Amino acid sequence: MDNKDNERLERGRLKYLEYIKKAKEKRSKGTYKTKLIISGSFIEEYIYQNEIILGRKAVRRKKRKNKPKEEQTEMRSGALRRTRMTIMRLVNSNPDFITFLTLTFDENKFENKKDITEFEKCNYLFMTFIQRLKYNFLGIKYLAVPEFQGDYYFRTNIKKEFGGAIHYHLLLNQIVDTKKIEKVWRHGFVKINKIKSINNVGLYVSKYLSKESFNRKYFGKKKFFYSRNLNRPQEFKGQECEEMLMGYSPPPEKVYEKEFSNKYRGEVMVNIYQIK
């Protein structure tokens, strides 16, 4: 091998090293170890041990039949926890909610009592109510959680003929009249409470999302509903997180902290702050 060949190989090696260096720099710009979620006056800070690559699509796992019961329980409990957090963030992002409304079905208005236990039929009746609600109350904002009653009577543990009835809990940004809402609802009874008497509204509403909501027969069904005009939580990742936290004056107060292990993210530190 002559000198020209050596020079050519050296140029190729240097070019390859430069390519690797640029690729690493590009990759480092596309990763983060810190995430902030801001919803109203609350800030959630997540600090991950392992770097997370921006834009990486989650790998779809193959569905397995007959999963172990413990794995099914863990999956449902994780789904329940995530859904509750989503509800709490939406509620915190919309502090103008002032009314808590409960809608129940009057079984005497239904020839077939089974109708008020079937999720699809109840949701259809609920969504037609929402259309009438928006027509009668202009600018209305809502967040609704269906409550799934158990299939067994609490005291006797006897199974109900058609399973538990469904009813709906709603947050509204307007004060509403009981008689008017009953006319708009049409299917049963209503109960109205003012939000001022409720502490931690997001937690109060999300508690109605029970484990029964994640029963196998409800797989793939919507667990809560909300209007398009709600304010949404804001999310920040990487370096901008520190800039956001430093930008508050006075600095937000830490109200909660927790550390746990995650299979993919390693050790995770969670800090929750409240803006003063």
C-alpha positions in Angstrom: 0.0 0.0 0.0 1.5 3.3 -1.1 1.4 6.7 0.6 -1.6 7.8 -1.5 -3.6 4.9 -0.3 -2.6 5.6 3.3 -3.7 9.3 2.9 -7.0 8.2 1.4 -7.7 5.9 4.3 -6.8 8.5 6.8 -9.1 11.0 5.2 -11.9 8.4 5.2 -11.2 7.7 8.9 -11.3 11.4 9.9 -14.5 11.9 7.9 -16.1 8.9 9.6 -15.1 10.3 13.1 -16.5 13.7 12.2 -19.8 12.0 11.1 -20.0 10.1 14.4 -19.3 13.3 16.4 -22.1 15.2 14.6 -24.5 12.2 15.0 -23.8 12.2 18.8 -24.3 15.9 19.1 -27.6 15.7 17.1 -28.7 12.8 19.4 -27.8 14.7 22.6 -30.0 17.6 21.4 -32.9 15.2 20.9 -32.8 13.7 24.4 -34.0 14.8 27.8 -33.9 13.7 31.4 -36.3 16.2 32.9 -40.0 16.9 32.1 -42.4 19.5 33.5 -46.2 19.4 33.3 -47.9 22.6 34.3 -51.7 22.5 35.0 -53.1 25.6 36.6 -51.2 26.5 39.7 -49.5 23.0 39.9 -46.2 22.0 38.4 -45.1 18.4 38.1 -41.4 17.8 37.7 -40.1 14.4 36.5 -36.3 13.7 36.7 -35.3 10.5 35.0 -32.1 8.5 35.5 -32.0 7.3 31.9 -32.1 9.6 28.9 -35.3 9.6 26.8 -35.0 10.2 23.1 -37.3 12.8 21.6 -39.5 11.6 18.8 -38.9 7.9 19.4 -42.0 5.9 18.8 -43.1 3.4 21.4 -42.5 -0.2 20.4 -45.7 -2.0 20.0 -45.7 -5.2 22.0 -47.4 -8.3 20.7 -50.7 -9.0 22.4 -50.6 -12.1 24.6 -53.6 -14.2 25.3 -54.2 -15.5 28.8 -52.0 -13.1 30.6 -51.3 -13.9 34.3 -53.8 -12.4 36.6 -51.2 -10.4 38.5 -50.1 -8.8 35.2 -53.7 -7.9 34.2 -54.2 -6.4 37.7 -51.0 -4.3 37.3 -52.0 -3.1 33.8 -55.4 -2.0 35.0 -54.1 -0.3 38.0 -51.6 1.6 35.9 -54.3 2.6 33.4 -56.5 3.8 36.2 -53.7 5.8 37.7 -52.8 7.5 34.4 -56.4 8.3 33.6 -56.9 9.8 37.1 -53.8 12.0 36.6 -55.1 13.2 33.2 -58.5 14.2 34.8 -56.7 16.0 37.7 -54.5 17.9 35.3 -57.5 19.0 33.2 -59.4 20.1 36.3 -56.4 22.0 37.6 -56.0 23.8 34.2 -59.6 25.0 34.4 -60.1 26.8 37.7 -63.3 28.4 36.4 -65.3 25.2 37.1 -67.9 26.3 39.7 -70.6 23.6 39.6 -70.6 19.9 40.3 -73.5 18.1 38.7 -74.6 14.4 39.0 -77.0 12.8 36.5 -78.8 9.6 37.3 -81.2 7.4 35.4 -84.8 6.9 36.6 -85.5 3.2 35.9 -89.2 3.9 35.7 -88.6 5.9 32.5 -87.2 2.8 30.8 -89.2 -0.2 29.7 -86.1 -2.3 29.6 -84.2 -1.9 32.9 -81.1 -3.3 31.2 -80.7 -0.1 29.1 -79.4 1.9 32.1 -76.6 -0.6 32.7 -75.2 -0.8 29.1 -72.4 1.6 28.5 -73.0 2.2 24.8 -76.7 3.1 25.3 -76.0 5.3 28.3 -73.2 7.1 26.5 -75.5 7.8 23.5 -78.2 9.3 25.9 -75.4 11.3 27.6 -74.0 12.7 24.4 -77.4 13.8 23.2 -77.8 15.6 26.5 -74.5 17.3 25.9 -75.8 18.7 22.6 -78.8 20.1 24.4 -76.7 21.4 27.2 -74.5 23.4 24.8 -77.6 24.8 23.0 -79.2 25.9 26.3 -76.0 27.2 28.0 -73.8 29.1 25.5 -70.0 28.9 26.2 -70.5 26.0 28.6 -67.4 24.0 29.6 -67.6 20.5 31.0 -65.7 17.5 32.2 -67.7 14.3 32.9 -66.8 11.0 34.5 -69.2 8.1 34.3 -69.5 6.1 37.5 -69.8 2.3 37.1 -71.8 0.7 39.9 -70.7 -2.8 40.9 -72.6 -5.8 39.5 -73.2 -7.1 43.1 -75.3 -5.6 45.9 -73.0 -4.3 48.6 -74.7 -5.7 51.7 -75.9 -9.1 50.4 -73.2 -9.7 47.7 -76.1 -11.0 45.5 -75.5 -10.3 41.7 -77.8 -7.8 40.2 -80.0 -9.0 37.3 -78.6 -6.7 34.7 -75.5 -5.4 36.5 -74.9 -2.0 38.1 -76.5 1.1 36.7 -74.4 4.0 35.3 -74.6 7.6 36.2 -72.5 10.7 35.3 -70.6 13.3 37.4 -69.9 16.6 35.7 -67.9 19.8 36.4 -69.4 22.9 34.7 -68.1 26.5 34.4 -71.6 28.0 34.9 -74.2 28.0 37.6 -77.2 26.0 36.5 -80.8 25.7 37.7 -82.0 22.3 38.9 -85.4 22.4 37.0 -83.8 23.6 33.8 -81.2 20.9 33.9 -83.8 18.2 34.6 -85.6 19.3 31.4 -82.4 19.2 29.5 -81.4 15.8 30.9 -84.8 14.2 30.5 -83.8 10.7 31.8 -83.9 10.9 35.6 -82.7 12.9 38.5 -80.1 15.6 38.9 -78.1 16.8 41.9 -76.1 20.1 42.0 -73.3 21.1 44.4 -71.2 24.3 44.4 -67.5 23.7 43.9 -66.6 26.0 46.8 -67.6 23.3 49.3 -65.2 20.8 47.7 -61.4 20.7 48.5 -59.1 19.4 45.7 -61.7 19.3 42.9 -59.6 17.1 40.6 -59.1 14.4 43.2 -62.8 14.6 44.2 -64.0 13.9 40.6 -61.3 11.4 39.7 -62.3 9.2 42.6 -65.5 8.3 40.8 -63.4 6.6 38.2 -63.4 3.3 40.1 -61.6 0.0 39.3 -65.0 -1.2 38.0 -64.4 1.2 35.1 -61.5 -1.0 33.9 -63.5 -4.2 34.0 -62.9 -6.4 30.9 -66.4 -5.5 29.6 -65.4 -1.8 29.4 -62.1 -2.3 27.5 -61.7 0.2 24.7 -64.5 2.5 26.1 -64.0 6.1 26.9 -63.6 6.6 30.7 -64.3 10.4 30.7 -65.5 13.2 28.5 -64.7 16.8 28.2 -65.5 19.8 26.0 -63.0 21.1 23.3 -62.9 24.5 24.9 -61.0 23.4 28.0 -57.5 24.7 28.8 -55.0 21.9 28.5 -51.9 21.2 30.6 -48.6 22.5 29.2 -45.6 20.2 28.8 -41.9 21.1 28.7 -38.8 18.9 28.3 -35.1 19.2 28.7 -33.3 22.5 29.3 -36.4 24.6 29.0 -37.7 23.0 32.3 -35.0 24.7 34.4 -35.6 28.0 32.6 -39.4 27.7 33.4 -38.8 27.0 37.1 -36.3 29.8 37.4 -38.8 32.2 35.8 -41.2 32.2 38.7 -41.1 35.0 41.3 -41.6 34.1 44.1 -40.4 30.5 43.4 -43.1 27.8 43.6 -43.5 25.9 46.8 -42.7 22.1 46.8 -45.8 20.3 48.2 -44.9 16.7 47.3 -42.0 14.5 46.4 -41.6 10.8 45.6 -39.0 8.5 44.1 -39.7 5.2 42.3 -38.1 2.7 39.9 -39.2 2.3 36.3 -38.2 -0.5 34.0 -37.2 1.8 31.1 -36.4 5.1 32.8 -34.5 3.9 35.8 -34.9 5.8 39.0 -37.5 8.5 38.7 -37.8 11.5 41.0 -41.2 13.3 41.1 -41.5 16.8 42.6 -44.8 18.7 42.7 -44.8 22.4 43.2 -47.6 24.9 43.7 -47.4 28.4 42.3 -48.0 31.0 45.0 
